[in-house]
Amino acid sequence: MRVPRAAVVAPLVLTLTGALLSGCSSSPPQPQTTASAYLAAWARQDWAAMRQLTSDPPADFTSVNQAAFSHLTVRRAVFTSGTMHTSGPAASAPITERLTLAGLGTVTISSTLHLVLTQGKWLVKWSPATIAPQLGAGDQLALRTTWPARAAILGAHGTPLTSQDQVVTIGVEGARIKNAASLKLALVAAGAPAAAADTAIAAARVHPTFFEPVFTVTRARYNQLQPTIYPLPGTVFQPATALSAITPGLTAGIVGTMGPVTAQELSQFGAPYSAQDDVGQTGLEQAGERQLAGTPGATVAVVSASGAQVATLATLTPQPGMPVTTTIEPSVQRAAEAALAGEDKSAALVAVNAATGAVLAAVSVNSGGLDLAIDGGFPPGSTFKVITSTALISHGLTPQSAASCPGTATVDGEVFHNAESEAPVSNLLQAFTESCNTAFIKLATGNLSPSDFPATAAMFGLGRSPNIGLVAFGGSVPRPAGEADLAATSIGQGRVLVSPLALAMVAAAADTGTVHAPQLVTSVTDGIGAVVGAAGGAVTGQLPAAVVSDLHEMMASVVAQGTAAGQGLPAGTYAKTGTAQYGTTKPLKTDAWLMGFKGDIAFAALVVNSAGNGGPTCGPIVAKFLNGL
């Protein structure tokens, strides 16, 4: 009997899309034909085809191969075969496995494919070691990820807006909840966003033994809340050390919070996130999650049935996240927060650099998790008279143009009243100073058309969607639908809505005459850290010099002798008050406003459902803010 000599066959390469070669029917069977078909089936995860190409496959053949791919979150596989060595009825070839893991990168594992000639047909002689040489019976492949240190959110000049702090995530567990409605009310009263409480309680019904996070607070805040929130049936608490914002206002607003990933978030993020990870829940922590988090490092390991690590097969180096840089000035932010400290109504204050459009501070308090400062929508009341005055001036009026202030004005059967106390008014300047509604209604209905309002608002940037890196409201000034709607629009009522951010940008334009888009996030990076653009800050228009000069005169008069006089505003402050009335109750509900500028600082302050008008309500707040800078 002649013993066949060992044969050497050239290497082959297969991918998910590679073509398969098959031998001619008249040629003797070759091991590389089977190897090619097997590796191609492996690449496309066709376990049944692999099994048919295997000699005496064990009962767990499919489950072991399937588990290897699923445990490693393999999204694409490329197999390369080295030189095939044949010796009688046995053959083998080294193989290189290049496995692309979801959200992580590609790892390389080296193994060997063994084949046997059985009844004239080459088949794979399979064992778990075919997947990886160190993989034995009962072992599994495991993927272990390690996230890099989270990148910081930075303020102006690179000042960190976050620091390591002790935090507590307050959540719920369905099996412990006794009264979902009262639990939600208590969580919202403690500062949780209503939507987050609803989502967590709903998820807890589906998974009653899971921890469902609602919101995260500092340890100091938790200590304040503990007596009322800890005894509630259904609440669960997870302490941790985490990056948190340097001020409470930044935690509640711009910077946001971190917390355990929810089931819904996990389905949205996908790999490489796992149920054990913390992610941004609100603010820029949420909006910039992937940029801040980076990419985790990974270890592909063989583990025994008991969970002990047997061997390390491959590693991936973590890729650090990139900081999110903002225009927030910590000193200005702290002054704004101090100005609103103690306010028991929903309120907001925004300050911007009038020369650049940079957002320096944004604070919302008692807002139920909503960021009123940048995304709230409220009728601006008499602060909108800055826009109406600009339209009037553009139509040839001046601060000295005649005006009067009757007690009421009737337009198309609708009766309008003055929100402020009435005072003698003989011209536009005095009407603006005293914030006389009826004077502005008479001037607007006599001189302006419906299209003037959205057109003039657009001159100040109102109505554009801000591109600041967070969801923000740029205001809405619809074309009035009739004379009564025009009258209401002229005094900032009707369907006109603005956010404190949008109104602060109006004040900034009135200050400098240059209209900027607001800017918060100063640069946007791609997945590898390259700067690909900046958000906002661009010059979008220029106001006529006569408009700027007249607005300065009129806004100075408001502070010197009008509706903002005597409120402690420092010298050099220009302002306009606003009192927006709404609802069906008697008396009507009132939102109080004050917008204006001092130097390069433009501002807008709002108190929702206030007890008083704009001047006496918001004047002291803004005075405290400006005097605290």
C-alpha positions in Angstrom: 0.0 0.0 0.0 1.4 3.4 -0.9 1.3 6.0 1.8 0.3 9.4 0.3 2.7 12.3 0.8 1.7 15.3 2.8 0.2 18.0 0.5 0.4 21.8 0.8 -2.4 23.9 -0.6 -2.3 27.7 -1.1 -4.2 29.8 1.5 -7.7 31.1 1.0 -9.6 34.1 2.2 -13.3 34.4 2.8 -15.6 37.2 3.9 -19.4 37.5 4.3 -19.5 38.5 0.6 -16.8 36.3 -0.8 -17.5 33.9 -3.7 -17.2 30.2 -3.1 -15.1 27.9 -5.3 -16.3 24.4 -5.9 -14.3 21.6 -7.5 -15.1 19.9 -10.7 -17.1 16.7 -10.3 -14.4 14.7 -11.9 -11.7 15.9 -9.5 -10.9 14.1 -6.2 -12.3 15.9 -3.1 -10.1 18.5 -1.7 -10.1 19.7 2.0 -9.9 23.4 1.0 -13.3 23.1 -0.7 -14.9 22.1 2.5 -12.9 24.7 4.4 -14.0 27.4 2.1 -17.7 26.4 2.4 -17.5 26.1 6.2 -15.8 29.4 6.7 -18.3 31.1 4.4 -21.2 29.6 6.4 -19.5 30.6 9.6 -19.1 34.2 8.4 -22.8 34.4 7.6 -23.7 32.6 10.8 -25.4 29.7 9.0 -25.2 27.2 11.7 -27.2 24.5 9.8 -24.8 24.7 6.8 -21.8 24.5 9.2 -23.3 21.4 10.9 -23.7 19.6 7.6 -20.0 20.2 6.9 -19.0 18.8 10.2 -18.0 15.2 11.1 -20.1 13.9 13.9 -21.2 17.3 15.3 -22.1 17.2 19.0 -25.6 18.0 20.3 -24.5 21.5 21.4 -22.7 22.4 18.2 -25.2 25.1 17.2 -25.7 26.5 20.6 -21.9 26.8 21.3 -21.2 28.5 18.0 -24.2 30.8 18.3 -23.3 31.7 21.9 -19.8 32.7 20.8 -21.1 35.3 18.4 -23.9 36.6 20.6 -21.7 36.9 23.7 -19.2 38.9 21.7 -21.9 41.0 19.9 -20.3 40.0 16.6 -21.7 42.2 13.8 -19.4 41.1 11.0 -16.9 38.2 10.6 -14.0 37.8 8.2 -12.1 34.5 8.2 -8.7 34.0 6.5 -7.3 30.5 6.0 -3.6 29.9 5.9 -1.8 27.1 4.1 -3.7 23.8 4.1 -1.6 20.8 5.3 -2.8 17.4 4.3 -1.6 14.1 5.7 -3.5 11.1 4.6 -7.1 11.3 5.8 -6.4 14.4 8.0 -5.9 18.0 7.0 -5.6 21.3 8.9 -5.1 25.0 8.2 -4.5 27.9 10.5 -7.3 30.5 10.4 -7.5 34.1 11.4 -10.8 35.3 12.7 -11.5 39.1 12.4 -14.6 39.8 14.4 -16.2 43.2 14.4 -17.9 43.8 17.8 -20.9 46.1 18.0 -19.8 49.6 19.0 -16.3 48.5 19.9 -14.1 47.7 17.0 -12.5 44.6 15.5 -10.6 41.9 17.4 -8.4 39.1 15.9 -8.4 35.5 17.1 -6.1 32.8 15.7 -7.2 29.2 15.6 -6.9 26.0 13.5 -9.5 24.3 11.3 -9.1 20.5 11.4 -10.6 18.3 8.7 -11.0 14.5 8.2 -11.7 12.4 5.1 -14.8 10.4 5.8 -16.3 8.1 3.2 -14.6 10.0 0.5 -15.7 13.4 1.7 -13.7 16.0 3.7 -15.5 17.2 6.8 -14.6 19.6 9.6 -13.4 17.8 12.8 -15.0 20.3 15.2 -14.5 21.0 18.8 -14.9 24.2 20.9 -11.2 24.7 20.2 -12.1 25.4 16.6 -13.5 28.7 17.8 -10.5 29.5 20.0 -7.7 27.1 21.0 -8.2 27.8 24.7 -12.0 27.1 24.6 -12.7 23.8 26.2 -15.9 21.8 26.8 -18.2 23.8 29.1 -16.3 27.0 28.6 -17.7 30.2 27.0 -16.4 33.3 25.4 -17.1 36.5 27.4 -16.8 40.1 26.5 -15.8 42.5 29.3 -15.9 46.2 28.7 -14.3 49.1 30.6 -15.3 52.6 29.9 -12.7 55.4 29.9 -13.1 58.3 32.3 -16.0 60.4 31.1 -15.0 63.6 29.4 -15.9 66.9 31.1 -18.4 69.5 30.2 -16.5 72.8 30.1 -17.4 76.4 30.5 -15.9 79.5 29.0 -12.1 79.5 28.9 -12.1 75.7 29.6 -13.4 76.0 33.1 -14.8 72.6 34.2 -18.6 72.7 34.8 -18.5 69.2 36.4 -16.6 67.6 39.2 -16.6 64.2 41.0 -19.3 64.1 43.7 -21.3 61.8 45.8 -24.7 61.3 44.2 -27.8 59.3 44.8 -30.1 58.0 42.0 -33.7 57.9 43.1 -35.7 55.2 41.3 -38.6 52.8 41.7 -39.2 49.1 41.9 -42.5 47.8 40.7 -42.9 45.1 43.2 -42.7 47.6 46.1 -45.2 50.2 44.6 -48.5 50.5 46.5 -50.0 53.6 45.0 -48.5 54.7 41.7 -50.4 58.1 41.5 -49.3 59.3 45.0 -45.7 58.0 44.3 -45.5 60.1 41.2 -46.8 63.2 42.9 -44.2 62.8 45.7 -41.3 62.3 43.2 -42.3 65.3 41.2 -42.6 67.4 44.4 -39.0 66.3 45.2 -37.8 67.7 41.9 -38.2 64.7 39.5 -39.3 65.5 35.9 -42.9 64.4 35.6 -42.1 62.5 32.3 -39.3 60.7 33.9 -41.5 59.6 36.8 -44.2 58.4 34.4 -41.7 56.5 32.3 -40.1 54.8 35.3 -43.4 53.8 36.9 -44.6 52.4 33.6 -41.4 50.4 33.1 -41.6 49.1 36.7 -45.0 47.6 35.8 -43.4 45.6 33.0 -40.3 44.6 35.0 -41.4 44.6 38.7 -38.1 43.5 40.0 -35.9 45.9 38.0 -34.5 49.2 39.3 -36.0 51.9 37.2 -34.2 55.3 37.7 -36.1 58.5 37.9 -33.6 61.2 38.7 -30.2 61.8 40.3 -29.4 64.2 43.0 -26.3 65.1 45.0 -25.8 63.5 48.4 -26.5 66.8 50.1 -29.8 67.1 48.3 -30.7 63.5 49.0 -30.1 64.2 52.7 -32.7 67.0 52.5 -35.2 64.8 50.7 -34.7 61.6 52.7 -37.3 62.2 55.5 -40.1 62.6 52.9 -39.0 60.3 50.0 -37.3 57.4 51.7 -40.5 56.0 53.4 -42.5 56.0 50.2 -43.4 52.4 49.1 -41.7 51.7 45.8 -38.7 54.1 46.1 -35.2 52.6 45.7 -31.9 54.4 46.0 -28.5 53.8 44.4 -25.6 55.8 45.8 -22.6 56.4 43.6 -19.6 58.6 42.9 -20.2 60.4 39.6 -19.4 63.6 37.7 -22.0 66.2 38.6 -22.4 69.8 37.8 -20.7 72.4 39.9 -24.0 74.3 40.7 -27.6 73.2 41.3 -28.8 75.3 38.5 -26.4 73.6 36.0 -27.5 70.2 37.3 -31.2 71.1 36.7 -30.5 72.7 33.3 -27.6 73.1 30.9 -25.2 70.4 32.2 -27.8 67.9 33.4 -27.5 64.7 35.2 -26.1 61.1 35.0 -28.0 58.0 36.0 -28.3 54.2 35.4 -29.4 53.4 31.8 -33.1 52.6 31.5 -34.4 49.7 29.4 -35.7 52.2 26.8 -32.4 54.0 26.6 -30.5 50.7 26.4 -32.6 49.7 23.4 -31.9 53.0 21.8 -28.1 53.0 22.4 -27.5 49.4 21.7 -23.9 48.0 22.1 -21.5 48.7 23.6 -23.9 49.9 26.4 -25.0 47.4 29.0 -27.6 47.4 31.7 -24.9 48.2 34.3 -23.9 51.5 32.6 -24.6 55.0 33.7 -25.6 57.5 30.9 -26.6 61.1 30.6 -30.2 61.6 31.6 -30.7 65.3 31.0 -29.0 68.4 29.6 -25.7 68.2 27.8 -24.9 65.0 29.6 -27.7 63.4 27.7 -27.3 65.3 24.4 -23.6 64.7 24.3 -23.6 61.2 25.7 -21.6 59.5 22.9 -19.1 62.3 22.6 -18.5 62.5 26.4 -18.5 58.7 27.0 -16.0 57.7 24.3 -15.7 54.0 23.5 -15.0 51.4 26.1 -12.0 49.1 26.0 -12.8 45.5 25.7 -11.4 42.1 26.6 -12.4 38.9 24.9 -11.8 36.1 27.4 -12.5 32.4 27.8 -14.4 31.7 31.1 -15.2 28.4 32.7 -18.7 27.3 33.7 -18.0 28.8 37.2 -17.2 32.2 35.7 -13.4 32.0 36.3 -11.3 33.5 33.5 -9.3 30.8 31.7 -7.5 32.9 29.1 -7.5 36.3 27.4 -7.9 36.1 23.6 -7.9 39.7 22.5 -8.1 43.3 23.8 -9.3 46.6 22.5 -7.9 49.9 23.9 -10.6 52.3 25.2 -11.0 55.5 23.3 -11.5 58.5 25.6 -14.5 60.8 25.1 -14.1 64.4 24.0 -15.1 67.4 26.2 -18.2 69.4 25.3 -17.1 73.1 25.6 -19.7 75.7 26.3 -19.9 79.5 26.7 -21.2 79.3 30.3 -19.3 81.7 32.7 -19.4 80.0 36.1 -19.3 83.4 37.9 -22.3 84.7 35.9 -24.1 81.4 36.4 -23.7 81.6 40.2 -24.9 85.2 40.2 -28.0 84.2 38.3 -28.7 81.3 40.6 -28.2 83.5 43.7 -30.7 86.0 42.2 -33.4 83.3 42.0 -32.6 81.6 45.3 -35.7 81.6 47.5 -38.1 82.1 44.6 -41.1 79.8 45.2 -42.7 80.2 41.8 -41.5 78.7 38.6 -38.9 81.2 37.3 -36.0 81.5 34.9 -33.1 83.9 34.2 -30.9 83.9 31.1 -27.9 86.1 30.5 -26.0 86.4 27.2 -23.0 88.3 25.9 -24.6 91.0 23.8 -21.5 91.4 21.7 -21.2 87.7 20.7 -24.5 85.9 21.4 -22.7 83.6 23.9 -25.0 82.2 26.6 -23.3 83.1 29.9 -25.9 81.7 32.3 -29.3 79.9 32.2 -31.3 79.1 35.3 -34.7 77.5 35.8 -36.2 76.9 39.2 -39.3 75.1 40.4 -39.9 74.0 36.8 -40.8 70.3 37.2 -37.8 69.1 35.2 -38.5 71.5 32.3 -35.8 73.9 31.2 -37.9 77.0 31.1 -34.9 79.2 30.5 -34.1 77.9 27.0 -37.1 75.8 26.0 -40.1 77.4 27.7 -42.8 79.1 25.6 -44.6 82.1 27.3 -46.4 85.2 26.2 -43.9 88.0 26.5 -46.4 90.7 27.5 -45.2 94.3 27.3 -41.6 93.3 26.7 -42.8 92.7 23.1 -43.3 96.4 22.9 -39.6 96.5 21.9 -40.6 94.7 18.7 -43.8 96.8 18.2 -41.8 100.0 18.8 -39.2 98.9 16.2 -42.0 98.4 13.7 -43.5 101.8 14.5 -40.1 103.5 14.2 -39.5 101.7 10.9 -42.8 103.3 9.7 -41.6 106.8 10.5 -42.6 107.3 14.1 -40.2 108.6 16.7 -40.2 108.6 20.5 -41.8 112.0 20.4 -44.7 110.9 18.2 -48.0 111.7 19.7 -49.8 109.0 21.8 -52.4 108.8 24.5 -53.3 106.3 27.2 -57.1 105.8 27.7 -58.3 103.4 30.3 -59.5 100.9 27.7 -59.3 100.2 24.0 -62.0 98.3 22.1 -61.0 96.6 18.9 -63.5 94.4 16.9 -65.6 94.2 20.0 -62.7 93.0 22.3 -61.9 95.3 25.2 -58.3 95.7 26.2 -57.1 97.1 29.5 -53.8 98.5 30.9 -51.9 96.1 33.1 -49.8 98.8 34.8 -51.2 101.8 36.7 -52.1 104.6 34.3 -50.1 107.7 34.0 -50.2 110.8 31.8 -48.9 109.9 28.3 -48.4 112.3 25.4 -45.9 110.5 23.2 -44.5 107.1 22.2 -41.6 107.5 24.7 -44.0 108.0 27.6 -46.2 105.2 26.5 -43.2 102.8 26.4 -42.0 104.2 29.8 -45.3 103.6 31.5 -46.0 100.4 29.4 -49.4 101.7 28.3 -51.3 98.9 26.5 -54.0 101.1 25.0 -51.5 103.6 23.6 -49.6 100.8 21.8 -52.9 99.2 20.5 -54.0 102.6 19.0 -50.6 103.2 17.5 -50.3 99.6 16.1 -53.8 99.5 14.6 -53.4 102.9 13.1 -49.9 102.4 11.6 -49.0 98.7 11.2 -50.2 95.8 9.1 -50.4 92.1 10.1 -47.2 91.2 8.2 -45.2 93.9 10.1 -45.1 91.8 13.3 -43.5 88.5 12.1 -41.2 90.5 9.8 -40.0 92.8 12.6 -39.7 89.9 15.0 -37.5 88.1 12.5 -35.2 91.2 12.4 -34.4 90.3 16.0 -34.0 86.6 15.3 -37.4 85.6 16.8 -38.9 82.5 15.2 -35.7 80.8 14.3 -34.9 77.4 15.9 -31.7 77.9 17.9 -28.8 75.6 17.2 -27.2 75.5 20.6 -26.6 71.8 21.2 -29.8 71.5 23.3 -33.5 71.6 22.4 -34.4 75.3 22.6 -37.3 77.5 21.6 -36.6 80.5 19.5 -40.1 82.1 19.8 -43.2 82.3 17.6 -44.8 85.4 16.3 -47.6 84.4 13.9 -49.2 86.8 11.5 -52.2 88.4 13.3 -55.5 86.9 12.0 -57.6 90.1 12.4 -57.7 93.5 14.1 -58.3 92.2 17.6 -55.4 89.7 17.1 -53.2 92.5 15.8 -54.1 94.5 18.9 -53.2 91.6 21.2 -50.0 90.9 19.3 -48.8 94.5 19.7 -48.7 94.1 23.4 -47.2 90.6 23.5 -50.4 88.7 24.1 -52.5 86.6 21.7 -50.5 83.9 20.1 -47.0 85.3 20.6 -44.7 83.1 22.6 -41.0 83.5 23.6 -38.5 81.8 25.8 -36.3 83.7 28.2 -33.3 82.8 25.9 -35.1 84.2 22.9 -36.0 87.4 24.7 -32.5 87.8 26.0 -31.3 87.7 22.4 -33.8 90.4 21.6 -32.2 92.5 24.4 -28.8 91.8 23.1 -29.7 93.0 19.6 -31.2 96.2 21.1 -28.0 96.7 23.0 -25.5 96.5 20.1 -27.6 96.7 17.0 -26.1 93.4 15.8 -28.3 90.4 15.7 -26.6 87.1 16.7 -27.8 83.6 16.8 -27.4 82.3 20.4 -24.3 80.2 21.1 -23.9 77.7 23.9 -21.8 74.8 22.6 -18.7 76.3 21.0 -17.6 73.2 19.0 -18.9 69.9 17.8 -16.6 67.0 17.4 -16.9 63.8 15.4 -16.4 60.3 16.8 -12.6 60.6 16.6 -12.3 64.0 18.1 -12.0 66.2 15.0 -13.8 69.5 15.2 -16.5 69.5 12.6 -18.4 72.7 13.4 -19.6 75.2 15.9 -23.2 75.7 17.0 -24.7 79.2 16.8 -23.0 82.6 17.4 -23.2 83.8 13.8 -24.3 87.3 13.0 -27.7 87.1 11.3 -28.6 90.8 10.9 -28.2 94.4 11.7 -30.7 96.8 13.2 -31.1 100.3 11.7 -29.1 102.9 13.7 -32.2 105.0 14.3 -34.0 102.0 15.8 -31.1 101.3 18.2 -30.8 104.9 19.3 -34.5 105.2 19.9 -34.7 101.9 21.8 -31.8 103.0 24.1 -33.6 106.2 24.9 -36.9 104.4 25.6 -35.4 101.6 27.7 -33.3 104.0 29.7 -36.5 105.9 30.5 -38.2 102.7 31.8 -35.4 102.3 34.5 -35.1 106.0 35.3 -38.8 106.9 35.7 -41.0 104.1 34.4 -42.2 100.7 35.4 -38.7 99.5 36.4 -37.8 102.5 38.5 -37.0 102.1 42.2 -36.2 98.4 41.9 -32.5 98.7 42.7 -31.2 98.2 39.1 -27.7 99.6 38.9 -26.8 102.7 36.9 -26.4 102.0 33.2 -29.2 99.5 33.0 -31.6 99.6 30.1 -34.8 97.5 30.4 -38.4 96.8 29.5 -40.9 95.3 31.9 -43.6 92.9 30.8 -46.9 91.6 32.4 -48.6 88.9 30.5 -52.1 88.0 31.6 -53.8 84.8 30.6 -56.4 82.2 31.6 -60.1 82.4 32.6 -59.8 82.9 36.3 -60.5 86.2 38.1 -58.1 87.8 38.5 -56.3 86.5 35.5 -53.0 84.7 36.0 -49.9 86.8 35.4 -46.4 86.1 34.1 -43.9 88.8 35.1 -40.9 89.7 32.8 -38.0 92.0 32.8 -35.6 92.1 29.8 -32.7 94.5 29.0 -29.0 95.0 29.1 -26.1 96.6 31.0 -22.9 96.9 29.2 -22.3 93.7 27.3 -24.7 91.7 29.5 -28.1 91.2 28.1 -30.8 89.4 30.2 -34.3 88.2 30.5 -36.0 87.2 33.7 -39.4 85.5 34.1 -41.6 84.5 37.0 -44.6 82.3 36.1 -48.0 82.9 37.6 -46.5 85.7 39.7 -48.2 87.7 42.4 -47.2 91.1 40.8 -46.3 92.9 37.6 -43.0 92.7 35.8 -41.2 95.6 37.4 -41.7 94.9 41.1 -41.5 91.1 40.6 -38.5 90.7 38.3 -36.8 94.1 39.0 -35.3 93.0 42.3 -34.2 89.6 40.8 -32.3 91.3 38.0 -30.9 93.9 40.4 -29.5 91.2 42.6 -28.1 89.4 39.6 -26.4 92.5 38.1 -25.1 93.7 41.4 -23.7 90.3 42.1 -21.5 90.2 39.0 
